[in-house]
Amino acid sequence: MLEYFVHLDPVDPPEDLFLAIGDVPDNVTRERIQTTALPSNWRDAPAPPGLARFGDQFAQKRKSCCLVVPSALSPRENNWLLNPQHADFEKIVVLPAEPLSYDPRLFATARRRHKHAAAKPPKSG
């Protein structure tokens, strides 16, 4: 969720989010990218364009169903990319989606900052 929330507009976060959980059995093929295989600037924002090639190659090769990559926000955590074109994809069980309610404090500071900035008169030159 961190990877998703970091890209949201903090002043206008969506109110209609849903969470879907997938159960990936152990026999589903996967490959893992270690941080040592990534360029030194892999955690930069915005993401370096070269990072996309990892996902592109994964999808094109169709060697594995899952690509496990380190999170730029929390490198000990992982993001899982799934390839729906891989035969193992049908083994993944997706549980029914449920509404996702997040703590509004996640965006409260940005909203206050935005309201405060909007209330200030423009500086005269």
MMTF fields as JSON, N, C-alpha, C and O atoms, coordinates in Angstrom:
{
  "mmtfVersion": "1.0.0",
  "mmtfProducer": "UNKNOWN",
  "numBonds": 499,
  "numAtoms": 500,
  "numGroups": 125,
  "numChains": 1,
  "numModels": 1,
  "chainsPerModel": [1],
  "groupsPerChain": [125],
  "chainIdList": ["A"],
  "bondAtomList": [4, 2, 8, 6, 12, 10, 16, 14, 20, 18, 24, 22, 28, 26, 32, 30, 36, 34, 40, 38, 44, 42, 48, 46, 52, 50, 56, 54, 60, 58, 64, 62, 68, 66, 72, 70, 76, 74, 80, 78, 84, 82, 88, 86, 92, 90, 96, 94, 100, 98, 104, 102, 108, 106, 112, 110, 116, 114, 120, 118, 124, 122, 128, 126, 132, 130, 136, 134, 140, 138, 144, 142, 148, 146, 152, 150, 156, 154, 160, 158, 164, 162, 168, 166, 172, 170, 176, 174, 180, 178, 184, 182, 188, 186, 192, 190, 196, 194, 200, 198, 204, 202, 208, 206, 212, 210, 216, 214, 220, 218, 224, 222, 228, 226, 232, 230, 236, 234, 240, 238, 244, 242, 248, 246, 252, 250, 256, 254, 260, 258, 264, 262, 268, 266, 272, 270, 276, 274, 280, 278, 284, 282, 288, 286, 292, 290, 296, 294, 300, 298, 304, 302, 308, 306, 312, 310, 316, 314, 320, 318, 324, 322, 328, 326, 332, 330, 336, 334, 340, 338, 344, 342, 348, 346, 352, 350, 356, 354, 360, 358, 364, 362, 368, 366, 372, 370, 376, 374, 380, 378, 384, 382, 388, 386, 392, 390, 396, 394, 400, 398, 404, 402, 408, 406, 412, 410, 416, 414, 420, 418, 424, 422, 428, 426, 432, 430, 436, 434, 440, 438, 444, 442, 448, 446, 452, 450, 456, 454, 460, 458, 464, 462, 468, 466, 472, 470, 476, 474, 480, 478, 484, 482, 488, 486, 492, 490, 496, 494],
  "bondOrderList": [1, 1, 1, 1, 1, 1, 1, 1, 1, 1, 1, 1, 1, 1, 1, 1, 1, 1, 1, 1, 1, 1, 1, 1, 1, 1, 1, 1, 1, 1, 1, 1, 1, 1, 1, 1, 1, 1, 1, 1, 1, 1, 1, 1, 1, 1, 1, 1, 1, 1, 1, 1, 1, 1, 1, 1, 1, 1, 1, 1, 1, 1, 1, 1, 1, 1, 1, 1, 1, 1, 1, 1, 1, 1, 1, 1, 1, 1, 1, 1, 1, 1, 1, 1, 1, 1, 1, 1, 1, 1, 1, 1, 1, 1, 1, 1, 1, 1, 1, 1, 1, 1, 1, 1, 1, 1, 1, 1, 1, 1, 1, 1, 1, 1, 1, 1, 1, 1, 1, 1, 1, 1, 1, 1],
  "groupList": [{"groupName": "MET", "atomNameList": ["N", "CA", "C", "O"], "elementList": ["N", "C", "C", "O"], "formalChargeList": [0, 0, 0, 0], "bondAtomList": [1, 0, 2, 1, 3, 2], "bondOrderList": [1, 1, 2], "singleLetterCode": "M", "chemCompType": "L-PEPTIDE LINKING"}, {"groupName": "LEU", "atomNameList": ["N", "CA", "C", "O"], "elementList": ["N", "C", "C", "O"], "formalChargeList": [0, 0, 0, 0], "bondAtomList": [1, 0, 2, 1, 3, 2], "bondOrderList": [1, 1, 2], "singleLetterCode": "L", "chemCompType": "L-PEPTIDE LINKING"}, {"groupName": "GLU", "atomNameList": ["N", "CA", "C", "O"], "elementList": ["N", "C", "C", "O"], "formalChargeList": [0, 0, 0, 0], "bondAtomList": [1, 0, 2, 1, 3, 2], "bondOrderList": [1, 1, 2], "singleLetterCode": "E", "chemCompType": "L-PEPTIDE LINKING"}, {"groupName": "TYR", "atomNameList": ["N", "CA", "C", "O"], "elementList": ["N", "C", "C", "O"], "formalChargeList": [0, 0, 0, 0], "bondAtomList": [1, 0, 2, 1, 3, 2], "bondOrderList": [1, 1, 2], "singleLetterCode": "Y", "chemCompType": "L-PEPTIDE LINKING"}, {"groupName": "PHE", "atomNameList": ["N", "CA", "C", "O"], "elementList": ["N", "C", "C", "O"], "formalChargeList": [0, 0, 0, 0], "bondAtomList": [1, 0, 2, 1, 3, 2], "bondOrderList": [1, 1, 2], "singleLetterCode": "F", "chemCompType": "L-PEPTIDE LINKING"}, {"groupName": "VAL", "atomNameList": ["N", "CA", "C", "O"], "elementList": ["N", "C", "C", "O"], "formalChargeList": [0, 0, 0, 0], "bondAtomList": [1, 0, 2, 1, 3, 2], "bondOrderList": [1, 1, 2], "singleLetterCode": "V", "chemCompType": "L-PEPTIDE LINKING"}, {"groupName": "HIS", "atomNameList": ["N", "CA", "C", "O"], "elementList": ["N", "C", "C", "O"], "formalChargeList": [0, 0, 0, 0], "bondAtomList": [1, 0, 2, 1, 3, 2], "bondOrderList": [1, 1, 2], "singleLetterCode": "H", "chemCompType": "L-PEPTIDE LINKING"}, {"groupName": "ASP", "atomNameList": ["N", "CA", "C", "O"], "elementList": ["N", "C", "C", "O"], "formalChargeList": [0, 0, 0, 0], "bondAtomList": [1, 0, 2, 1, 3, 2], "bondOrderList": [1, 1, 2], "singleLetterCode": "D", "chemCompType": "L-PEPTIDE LINKING"}, {"groupName": "PRO", "atomNameList": ["N", "CA", "C", "O"], "elementList": ["N", "C", "C", "O"], "formalChargeList": [0, 0, 0, 0], "bondAtomList": [1, 0, 2, 1, 3, 2], "bondOrderList": [1, 1, 2], "singleLetterCode": "P", "chemCompType": "L-PEPTIDE LINKING"}, {"groupName": "ALA", "atomNameList": ["N", "CA", "C", "O"], "elementList": ["N", "C", "C", "O"], "formalChargeList": [0, 0, 0, 0], "bondAtomList": [1, 0, 2, 1, 3, 2], "bondOrderList": [1, 1, 2], "singleLetterCode": "A", "chemCompType": "L-PEPTIDE LINKING"}, {"groupName": "ILE", "atomNameList": ["N", "CA", "C", "O"], "elementList": ["N", "C", "C", "O"], "formalChargeList": [0, 0, 0, 0], "bondAtomList": [1, 0, 2, 1, 3, 2], "bondOrderList": [1, 1, 2], "singleLetterCode": "I", "chemCompType": "L-PEPTIDE LINKING"}, {"groupName": "GLY", "atomNameList": ["N", "CA", "C", "O"], "elementList": ["N", "C", "C", "O"], "formalChargeList": [0, 0, 0, 0], "bondAtomList": [1, 0, 2, 1, 3, 2], "bondOrderList": [1, 1, 2], "singleLetterCode": "G", "chemCompType": "PEPTIDE LINKING"}, {"groupName": "ASN", "atomNameList": ["N", "CA", "C", "O"], "elementList": ["N", "C", "C", "O"], "formalChargeList": [0, 0, 0, 0], "bondAtomList": [1, 0, 2, 1, 3, 2], "bondOrderList": [1, 1, 2], "singleLetterCode": "N", "chemCompType": "L-PEPTIDE LINKING"}, {"groupName": "THR", "atomNameList": ["N", "CA", "C", "O"], "elementList": ["N", "C", "C", "O"], "formalChargeList": [0, 0, 0, 0], "bondAtomList": [1, 0, 2, 1, 3, 2], "bondOrderList": [1, 1, 2], "singleLetterCode": "T", "chemCompType": "L-PEPTIDE LINKING"}, {"groupName": "ARG", "atomNameList": ["N", "CA", "C", "O"], "elementList": ["N", "C", "C", "O"], "formalChargeList": [0, 0, 0, 0], "bondAtomList": [1, 0, 2, 1, 3, 2], "bondOrderList": [1, 1, 2], "singleLetterCode": "R", "chemCompType": "L-PEPTIDE LINKING"}, {"groupName": "GLN", "atomNameList": ["N", "CA", "C", "O"], "elementList": ["N", "C", "C", "O"], "formalChargeList": [0, 0, 0, 0], "bondAtomList": [1, 0, 2, 1, 3, 2], "bondOrderList": [1, 1, 2], "singleLetterCode": "Q", "chemCompType": "L-PEPTIDE LINKING"}, {"groupName": "SER", "atomNameList": ["N", "CA", "C", "O"], "elementList": ["N", "C", "C", "O"], "formalChargeList": [0, 0, 0, 0], "bondAtomList": [1, 0, 2, 1, 3, 2], "bondOrderList": [1, 1, 2], "singleLetterCode": "S", "chemCompType": "L-PEPTIDE LINKING"}, {"groupName": "TRP", "atomNameList": ["N", "CA", "C", "O"], "elementList": ["N", "C", "C", "O"], "formalChargeList": [0, 0, 0, 0], "bondAtomList": [1, 0, 2, 1, 3, 2], "bondOrderList": [1, 1, 2], "singleLetterCode": "W", "chemCompType": "L-PEPTIDE LINKING"}, {"groupName": "LYS", "atomNameList": ["N", "CA", "C", "O"], "elementList": ["N", "C", "C", "O"], "formalChargeList": [0, 0, 0, 0], "bondAtomList": [1, 0, 2, 1, 3, 2], "bondOrderList": [1, 1, 2], "singleLetterCode": "K", "chemCompType": "L-PEPTIDE LINKING"}, {"groupName": "CYS", "atomNameList": ["N", "CA", "C", "O"], "elementList": ["N", "C", "C", "O"], "formalChargeList": [0, 0, 0, 0], "bondAtomList": [1, 0, 2, 1, 3, 2], "bondOrderList": [1, 1, 2], "singleLetterCode": "C", "chemCompType": "L-PEPTIDE LINKING"}],
  "groupTypeList": [0, 1, 2, 3, 4, 5, 6, 1, 7, 8, 5, 7, 8, 8, 2, 7, 1, 4, 1, 9, 10, 11, 7, 5, 8, 7, 12, 5, 13, 14, 2, 14, 10, 15, 13, 13, 9, 1, 8, 16, 12, 17, 14, 7, 9, 8, 9, 8, 8, 11, 1, 9, 14, 4, 11, 7, 15, 4, 9, 15, 18, 14, 18, 16, 19, 19, 1, 5, 5, 8, 16, 9, 1, 16, 8, 14, 2, 12, 12, 17, 1, 1, 12, 8, 15, 6, 9, 7, 4, 2, 18, 10, 5, 5, 1, 8, 9, 2, 8, 1, 16, 3, 7, 8, 14, 1, 4, 9, 13, 9, 14, 14, 14, 6, 18, 6, 9, 9, 9, 18, 8, 8, 18, 16, 11],
  "groupIdList": [1, 2, 3, 4, 5, 6, 7, 8, 9, 10, 11, 12, 13, 14, 15, 16, 17, 18, 19, 20, 21, 22, 23, 24, 25, 26, 27, 28, 29, 30, 31, 32, 33, 34, 35, 36, 37, 38, 39, 40, 41, 42, 43, 44, 45, 46, 47, 48, 49, 50, 51, 52, 53, 54, 55, 56, 57, 58, 59, 60, 61, 62, 63, 64, 65, 66, 67, 68, 69, 70, 71, 72, 73, 74, 75, 76, 77, 78, 79, 80, 81, 82, 83, 84, 85, 86, 87, 88, 89, 90, 91, 92, 93, 94, 95, 96, 97, 98, 99, 100, 101, 102, 103, 104, 105, 106, 107, 108, 109, 110, 111, 112, 113, 114, 115, 116, 117, 118, 119, 120, 121, 122, 123, 124, 125],
  "secStructList": [7, 2, 2, 2, 2, 6, 6, 1, 7, 6, 6, 1, 7, 7, 1, 7, 7, 3, 3, 7, 7, 3, 3, 7, 7, 6, 6, 1, 7, 3, 3, 3, 7, 7, 4, 4, 4, 1, 7, 6, 6, 6, 6, 7, 1, 1, 7, 7, 4, 4, 4, 2, 2, 2, 2, 2, 2, 2, 2, 2, 2, 7, 7, 7, 1, 3, 3, 3, 3, 3, 7, 1, 1, 1, 6, 6, 1, 3, 3, 3, 3, 3, 7, 6, 6, 1, 4, 4, 4, 4, 4, 7, 3, 3, 7, 7, 7, 3, 3, 7, 7, 7, 7, 6, 2, 2, 2, 2, 2, 2, 2, 2, 2, 2, 2, 2, 2, 2, 2, 1, 7, 7, 7, 7, 7],
  "xCoordList": [0.829, 0.0, 0.867, 0.482, 2.041, 2.916, 3.256, 3.234, 3.568, 3.93, 2.782, 3.014, 1.571, 0.408, 0.173, 0.024, 0.139, -0.188, 0.821, 0.446, 2.066, 3.077, 2.835, 3.352, 2.066, 1.8, 0.457, 0.105, -0.282, -1.585, -1.451, -0.461, -2.454, -2.538, -2.982, -4.127, -2.112, -2.461, -3.594, -4.228, -3.853, -4.923, -6.272, -7.312, -6.252, -7.493, -7.372, -7.45, -7.18, -7.036, -8.368, -9.434, -8.309, -9.55, -10.299, -9.706, -11.607, -12.422, -13.061, -13.84, -12.738, -13.378, -12.356, -12.412, -11.432, -10.401, -10.906, -11.731, -10.394, -10.682, -9.379, -8.386, -9.385, -8.211, -8.53, -9.538, -7.661, -7.794, -6.537, -5.42, -6.728, -5.614, -5.505, -6.501, -4.281, -4.05, -3.222, -2.286, -3.57, -2.803, -1.977, -2.523, -0.663, 0.238, 0.829, 1.679, 0.38, 0.908, 2.416, 2.974, 3.059, 4.502, 4.933, 6.07, 4.048, 4.432, 4.255, 4.398, 3.95, 3.884, 5.303, 5.993, 5.723, 7.091, 7.315, 6.452, 8.502, 8.836, 10.33, 11.133, 10.668, 12.071, 12.178, 11.223, 13.333, 13.552, 14.705, 15.736, 14.514, 15.587, 16.166, 15.452, 17.457, 18.151, 18.537, 18.727, 18.651, 19.027, 20.395, 20.654, 21.258, 22.593, 22.529, 23.479, 21.428, 21.269, 20.681, 20.608, 20.265, 19.628, 20.658, 21.699, 20.373, 21.303, 21.37, 20.444, 22.44, 22.639, 21.563, 21.338, 20.895, 19.868, 18.443, 17.489, 18.298, 16.995, 15.923, 14.735, 16.303, 15.315, 14.941, 14.135, 15.51, 15.218, 13.754, 13.101, 13.265, 11.92, 12.044, 12.65, 11.501, 10.813, 11.793, 13.007, 11.234, 12.049, 12.884, 12.391, 14.131, 14.972, 14.346, 13.844, 14.369, 13.744, 14.261, 13.514, 15.509, 16.085, 15.426, 15.537, 14.747, 14.095, 12.976, 12.714, 12.325, 11.2, 11.643, 10.84, 12.902, 13.352, 13.273, 13.081, 13.42, 13.297, 11.903, 11.755, 10.897, 9.527, 9.213, 8.51, 9.737, 9.515, 10.098, 9.44, 11.331, 11.978, 11.242, 11.08, 10.805, 10.037, 8.776, 8.476, 8.046, 6.799, 7.067, 6.332, 8.104, 8.399, 8.887, 8.503, 9.728, 10.285, 9.232, 9.282, 8.286, 7.248, 7.848, 7.248, 9.033, 9.715, 9.079, 8.996, 8.63, 8.043, 6.73, 6.474, 5.91, 4.63, 4.774, 4.05, 5.713, 5.879, 7.296, 8.272, 7.377, 8.668, 8.643, 7.828, 9.535, 9.599, 10.717, 11.884, 10.33, 11.291, 11.273, 10.227, 12.417, 12.441, 11.648, 11.609, 11.033, 10.291, 11.261, 12.185, 11.064, 11.921, 11.693, 12.583, 10.52, 10.198, 10.683, 11.028, 10.709, 11.116, 11.832, 11.201, 13.129, 13.863, 13.825, 14.133, 13.456, 13.334, 11.964, 11.721, 11.084, 9.769, 9.86, 10.814, 8.867, 8.881, 7.559, 6.5, 7.651, 6.485, 6.496, 7.552, 5.324, 5.207, 4.507, 3.378, 5.189, 4.584, 4.093, 4.821, 2.872, 2.286, 2.115, 1.707, 2.429, 2.278, 1.051, 1.114, -0.072, -1.287, -1.166, -2.03, -0.107, 0.106, 0.82, 0.949, 1.279, 2.003, 1.007, -0.018, 1.315, 0.411, 0.137, -0.957, 1.092, 0.9, -0.087, -0.558, -0.396, -1.256, -2.601, -3.169, -3.102, -4.406, -4.366, -5.419, -3.18, -3.051, -3.244, -3.493, -3.129, -3.246, -4.718, -5.555, -5.016, -6.385, -6.538, -5.842, -7.458, -7.715, -8.978, -10.045, -8.84, -9.977, -10.893, -10.443, -12.143, -13.053, -12.523, -12.016, -12.651, -12.197, -13.083, -14.272, -12.467, -13.217, -12.849, -11.734, -13.755, -13.428, -12.203, -12.061, -11.342, -10.142, -10.351, -10.494, -10.365, -10.463, -9.098, -8.565, -8.556, -7.25, -7.431, -8.452, -6.457, -6.498, -6.349, -5.347, -7.313, -7.253, -6.047, -5.722, -5.391, -4.191, -3.067, -2.138, -3.149, -2.13, -2.047, -0.975, -3.173, -3.208, -3.519, -3.592, -3.704, -4.126, -3.111, -3.504, -1.838, -0.816, -0.815, -0.728, -0.91, -0.908, -2.149, -2.069, -3.292, -4.52, -4.394, -4.754, -3.873, -3.696, -2.729, -2.964, -1.646, -0.647, -1.269, -1.021, -2.072, -2.714, -3.713, -3.744, -4.527, -5.506, -4.804, -5.233, -3.72, -2.983, -2.352, -2.387, -1.784, -1.147, -2.198, -1.933, -3.369, -4.43, -4.982, -5.469, -4.911, -5.448, -4.501, -4.93, -3.223, -2.256, -2.446, -2.625, -2.406, -2.464, -1.17, -0.103, -1.258, -0.024, 0.931, 0.514, 2.225, 3.241, 3.315, 3.232, 3.471, 3.612, 5.094, 5.923, 5.395, 6.774, 7.333, 8.507],
  "yCoordList": [-1.192, 0.0, 1.247, 2.27, 1.175, 2.342, 2.756, 3.941, 1.782, 2.081, 2.77, 3.617, 2.421, 3.056, 4.446, 5.414, 4.547, 5.812, 6.915, 8.086, 6.573, 7.598, 8.321, 9.419, 7.73, 8.336, 9.06, 9.6, 9.079, 9.742, 11.24, 11.723, 11.963, 13.396, 13.55, 13.232, 14.025, 14.086, 15.056, 14.947, 15.991, 16.958, 16.361, 16.778, 15.388, 14.809, 13.282, 12.737, 12.584, 11.129, 10.479, 10.995, 9.361, 8.693, 8.126, 7.744, 8.086, 7.553, 6.219, 5.667, 5.705, 4.48, 3.368, 2.689, 3.194, 2.175, 0.806, 0.685, -0.216, -1.596, -2.345, -2.024, -3.334, -4.164, -5.582, -6.164, -6.126, -7.519, -8.248, -7.772, -9.38, -10.168, -11.431, -12.097, -11.745, -12.948, -13.945, -13.574, -15.192, -16.265, -16.924, -17.554, -16.77, -17.328, -18.621, -18.579, -19.767, -21.046, -21.175, -20.537, -21.997, -22.192, -22.742, -22.517, -23.46, -24.054, -23.101, -23.522, -21.842, -20.842, -20.32, -19.921, -20.33, -19.936, -18.456, -17.614, -18.169, -16.787, -16.575, -17.503, -15.342, -14.943, -13.697, -12.933, -13.512, -12.414, -11.55, -12.06, -10.254, -9.321, -8.812, -8.267, -8.999, -8.526, -7.061, -6.609, -6.329, -4.917, -4.751, -3.727, -5.734, -5.645, -5.682, -5.267, -6.171, -6.224, -4.933, -4.754, -4.046, -2.797, -1.68, -1.733, -0.666, 0.467, 1.204, 1.115, 1.911, 2.566, 3.595, 3.902, 4.133, 5.158, 4.579, 5.313, 3.292, 2.632, 3.168, 2.995, 3.81, 4.338, 5.797, 6.375, 6.389, 7.782, 7.964, 7.038, 9.176, 9.537, 10.76, 11.752, 10.716, 9.573, 8.438, 8.633, 7.27, 6.08, 6.261, 6.783, 5.836, 5.915, 5.094, 3.996, 5.61, 4.912, 3.491, 2.628, 3.236, 1.908, 0.815, -0.362, 1.175, 0.161, -0.555, -1.731, 0.146, -0.451, -1.67, -2.568, -1.705, -2.84, -4.163, -5.214, -4.12, -5.35, -5.946, -7.142, -5.113, -5.58, -5.953, -6.931, -5.171, -5.476, -6.836, -7.642, -7.088, -8.371, -9.525, -10.589, -9.324, -10.342, -10.705, -11.886, -9.712, -9.963, -10.61, -11.505, -10.166, -10.699, -12.139, -12.95, -12.462, -13.823, -14.858, -15.993, -14.477, -15.388, -16.63, -17.704, -16.474, -17.591, -17.897, -19.056, -16.85, -16.991, -16.233, -15.331, -16.616, -15.938, -14.705, -13.724, -14.756, -13.66, -13.108, -13.849, -11.801, -11.141, -10.413, -9.516, -10.805, -10.228, -9.185, -9.502, -7.932, -6.83, -6.063, -5.957, -5.53, -4.768, -3.468, -2.851, -3.077, -1.828, -0.664, -0.714, 0.377, 1.563, 2.296, 2.996, 2.142, 2.823, 2.07, 2.671, 0.761, -0.08, -1.296, -2.333, -1.193, -2.215, -3.627, -4.582, -3.778, -5.13, -5.737, -6.919, -4.906, -5.36, -5.608, -5.182, -6.293, -6.602, -6.259, -6.272, -5.957, -5.839, -7.057, -7.534, -7.54, -8.702, -8.289, -7.799, -8.493, -8.263, -9.615, -10.607, -9.642, -10.889, -10.828, -9.804, -11.934, -12.012, -12.855, -14.082, -12.218, -12.972, -13.821, -14.657, -13.619, -14.418, -15.742, -16.583, -15.926, -17.145, -18.218, -17.918, -19.465, -20.583, -20.726, -21.144, -20.392, -20.513, -19.494, -19.651, -18.472, -17.408, -17.955, -17.45, -18.978, -19.545, -20.233, -20.528, -20.494, -21.115, -20.097, -20.472, -18.815, -17.766, -17.574, -17.395, -17.614, -17.439, -16.002, -15.571, -15.278, -13.902, -13.906, -14.324, -13.439, -13.378, -12.22, -11.298, -12.249, -11.158, -9.804, -9.67, -8.817, -7.465, -6.902, -7.206, -6.077, -5.442, -3.961, -3.597, -3.115, -1.681, -1.465, -2.089, -0.584, -0.267, 1.07, 2.11, 1.014, 2.271, 2.523, 1.686, 3.667, 4.026, 5.098, 5.785, 5.229, 6.22, 7.605, 7.863, 8.495, 9.822, 10.655, 11.649, 10.27, 11.004, 10.872, 11.68, 9.846, 9.699, 10.936, 11.272, 11.61, 12.754, 14.063, 15.104, 14.047, 15.228, 16.364, 17.516, 16.077, 17.121, 17.815, 19.041, 17.049, 17.645, 18.494, 19.551, 18.052, 18.844, 20.165, 21.222, 20.095, 21.329, 22.271, 23.478, 21.72, 22.531, 23.194, 24.371, 22.448, 22.969, 24.073, 25.117, 23.842, 24.855, 26.117, 27.23, 25.938, 27.073, 27.882, 29.112, 27.191, 27.87, 28.597, 29.691, 28.014, 28.635, 29.882, 30.797, 29.924, 31.056, 32.246, 33.368, 32.027, 33.128, 34.007, 33.497, 35.332, 36.215, 36.122, 35.894, 36.297, 36.227, 37.353, 38.456, 37.048, 38.058, 39.057, 38.695, 40.308, 41.32, 41.55, 41.492, 41.809, 41.885, 43.205, 43.405],
  "zCoordList": [0.0, 0.0, 0.0, -0.567, 0.633, 0.631, -0.795, -1.129, -1.625, -3.015, -3.741, -4.604, -3.405, -4.032, -3.45, -4.196, -2.141, -1.489, -1.795, -1.857, -1.983, -2.234, -3.555, -3.759, -4.443, -5.749, -5.816, -6.864, -4.743, -4.741, -4.546, -3.997, -5.001, -4.746, -3.292, -2.97, -2.412, -0.99, -0.679, 0.37, -1.565, -1.352, -1.743, -1.234, -2.644, -3.139, -3.247, -4.348, -2.114, -2.18, -2.573, -2.235, -3.276, -3.688, -2.49, -1.482, -2.631, -1.538, -1.905, -1.127, -3.076, -3.55, -3.81, -4.836, -2.878, -3.032, -2.601, -1.695, -3.267, -2.906, -2.757, -3.411, -1.904, -1.663, -2.111, -1.708, -2.947, -3.361, -2.905, -3.108, -2.301, -1.789, -2.631, -2.913, -3.023, -3.81, -3.021, -2.314, -3.148, -2.53, -3.635, -4.54, -3.548, -4.561, -3.994, -3.105, -4.508, -4.003, -4.234, -5.128, -3.428, -3.527, -4.886, -5.301, -5.588, -6.862, -8.052, -9.201, -7.795, -8.862, -9.093, -8.155, -10.36, -10.668, -10.384, -10.63, -9.859, -9.527, -9.673, -9.569, -9.913, -9.89, -9.031, -8.891, -8.471, -7.524, -8.033, -8.471, -7.967, -8.295, -6.982, -6.139, -6.827, -5.635, -5.824, -6.953, -4.735, -4.834, -5.496, -6.127, -5.36, -5.967, -7.491, -8.156, -8.052, -9.508, -10.07, -11.285, -9.188, -9.615, -9.719, -9.064, -10.541, -10.615, -9.274, -8.468, -9.042, -7.746, -7.428, -6.257, -8.438, -8.221, -8.263, -8.518, -8.019, -8.174, -7.244, -7.52, -6.154, -5.197, -5.474, -4.744, -6.503, -6.835, -7.235, -7.715, -7.023, -7.472, -8.361, -7.956, -9.532, -10.129, -10.44, -10.492, -10.641, -10.884, -12.151, -13.151, -12.112, -13.311, -14.445, -14.203, -15.675, -16.798, -17.002, -17.463, -16.67, -16.864, -16.037, -16.377, -14.968, -14.131, -14.87, -14.621, -15.767, -16.499, -17.31, -17.567, -17.709, -18.53, -17.771, -18.382, -16.435, -15.652, -15.817, -16.067, -15.678, -15.848, -17.283, -17.539, -18.224, -19.643, -20.009, -20.666, -19.582, -19.882, -19.212, -19.809, -17.998, -17.274, -18.054, -18.231, -18.515, -19.24, -20.6, -21.017, -21.285, -22.614, -22.574, -23.418, -21.601, -21.505, -21.131, -21.605, -20.291, -19.784, -19.13, -19.151, -18.552, -17.895, -16.543, -16.137, -15.845, -14.516, -14.457, -15.255, -13.503, -13.31, -12.423, -12.595, -11.474, -10.514, -10.568, -10.681, -10.486, -10.348, -9.015, -8.799, -8.128, -6.787, -6.787, -7.014, -6.527, -6.582, -5.263, -4.623, -4.853, -3.607, -3.737, -4.801, -2.656, -2.603, -2.475, -1.663, -3.263, -3.166, -1.849, -1.366, -1.275, -0.026, 1.193, 2.21, 1.09, 2.199, 1.61, 1.401, 1.339, 0.598, 1.165, 0.452, 2.426, 2.979, 2.672, 2.917, 2.134, 1.685, 0.177, -0.474, -0.363, -1.79, -2.454, -1.827, -3.724, -4.587, -5.498, -5.911, -5.797, -6.663, -7.944, -7.921, -9.056, -10.359, -10.869, -10.827, -11.341, -11.827, -13.333, -13.882, -14.0, -15.448, -15.782, -15.706, -16.154, -16.459, -17.72, -17.983, -18.504, -19.712, -19.425, -20.314, -18.195, -17.827, -17.404, -16.791, -17.734, -17.425, -15.925, -15.545, -15.074, -13.63, -13.061, -11.934, -13.819, -13.308, -12.829, -11.861, -13.5, -13.106, -11.744, -11.177, -11.21, -9.887, -8.757, -7.611, -9.087, -8.075, -7.737, -8.622, -6.457, -5.993, -5.491, -4.571, -6.114, -5.694, -4.843, -5.291, -3.624, -2.709, -3.118, -3.799, -2.724, -3.089, -2.616, -1.501, -3.483, -3.144, -2.039, -1.945, -1.216, -0.132, -0.096, -0.469, 0.342, 0.418, 1.308, 2.359, 0.869, 1.632, 2.32, 1.677, 3.621, 4.367, 4.99, 5.719, 4.696, 5.22, 6.278, 6.318, 7.109, 8.173, 7.543, 6.876, 7.737, 7.109, 7.543, 6.895, 8.614, 9.029, 8.013, 8.0, 7.158, 6.121, 5.237, 4.733, 5.047, 4.143, 4.862, 4.21, 6.168, 6.908, 6.82, 6.634, 6.946, 6.901, 5.554, 5.488, 4.478, 3.137, 2.919, 2.293, 3.421, 3.277, 4.027, 3.507, 5.27, 6.053, 5.351, 5.289, 4.824, 4.136, 2.905, 2.642, 2.154, 0.947, 1.3, 0.649, 2.332, 2.74, 3.22, 2.915, 3.972, 4.511, 3.364, 3.377, 2.388, 1.26, 0.416, -0.082, 0.252, -0.539, 0.163, -0.501, 1.486, 2.239, 2.25, 2.52, 1.963, 1.978, 0.744, -0.362, 0.932, -0.242, -1.044, -0.475, -2.351, -3.158, -2.784, -2.432, -2.869, -2.56, -3.702, -4.876, -3.337, -4.382, -4.639, -3.732, -5.886, -6.285, -6.179, -6.49]
}
